[in-house]
Amino acid sequence: MDQFLQLKNYNLRYRDQGKGNTVVLLHGYLESLETYETFANDLSRLARVITLDLPGHGLSDLKIKTCSLEDMAEAVNDLVVHLQLKKINIIGHSMGGYVALAYADKYVEKLDSFCLFHSSPNADTDEKKKNRKREIELVIEGKKELICKNSIPNTFSTKNLDKFAHEIERVTQIACKTPDHGIIAALEAMMNRPDRNHILKALDMPKVSIMGKEDNFIPLKVAGEIAKENGLTPFVLQTSGHMGFIEQRQECLREIFRIIYEC
C-alpha cells in the first residue's frame, strides 16, 4: 500500500511491507519503487522491506529546482526517522547506490550492512558528464521519451532482450512517467557527485557488490576492481545486465537474504 511522508521540499511516496530485519531498497535513475515491485514483494517474505520513490521520481514530488544526492540521502533518513528504524540494511541500485553512499557518509551508525547493486563509488568521468548534459538538453527539448526508450533496453543484457520484453516495456513506461524536472535534477546530482571510494572502504560491516557479467554500464572488470579495492564481497550474476533484480531475481534474493541474516 502506498503511503506518503510530507516533508518541506518533498512529498515522499513509500511502501513498508513484511517483517524481520529491515531492508531499504533505493531505486536507480528513471526508476521508481514500482520498478522493484515483484522483487520487493518476494523479499518481504523474508524481511521488512522499505521502498520509496526518490525525490523527483515516481510520485515523490520535488518542490525545489535542484536536489543533490546528499539531499536525497537526507530524505531517506527522514523516512527512517519517521518509521523509527534503529538499524537498516541499505541496498542501492545504480543511482540508488550513489544515494546509499551519501547516506553512509552521514549516517553510518544506522547501517547494519551495505550493498552496491550494479553501482559504483566513482565520480563521473568527463565523458559521462558530457553525456548527462546532452540528456538534459534532450529533456528540455521535449524528447524525454526518446531517452527512456533508448536507455531502458540497454539496462538489460543484450541476450535477455527477448526473454524480458514485457519487463522492458513495463520499466520503460515507468521511466517515461518521471517528471522532466526530476530527471534534470537527478542528472545534475549525478554529474556533480564526489568520489566516495574512501567512504566505501571505511565501512566496517558486511558489504557486498552485486554485479552483472553482461552489464552494459559497469564492465565486470571495473566492478570487480572496485570491490577488491574497497573490501566488498563480489557477487557476480552470470546472465544479467544492469537489472539483476529482474534478470536473475532468485539469485539476488538469496544473496540479499545471506547479507542481512548470515553475515
Secondary structure, 3 states (H helix, E strand, C coil): CCEEEECCCEEEEEEEECCCCEEEEECCCCCCHHHHHHHHHHHCCCCEEEEECCCCCCCCEECCCCCCHHHHHHHHHHHHHHCCCCCEEEEEECHHHHHHHHHHHHHHHHEEEEEEECCCCCCCCHHHHHHHHHHHHHHHCCCHHHHHHHHHHHCCCHHHCCCCHHHHHHHHHHHHCCCHHHHHHHHHHHHCCCCCHHHHHHCCCCEEEEEECCCCCCCHHHHHHHHHHHCCEEEEECCCCCCHHHHCHHHHHHHHHHHHHCC
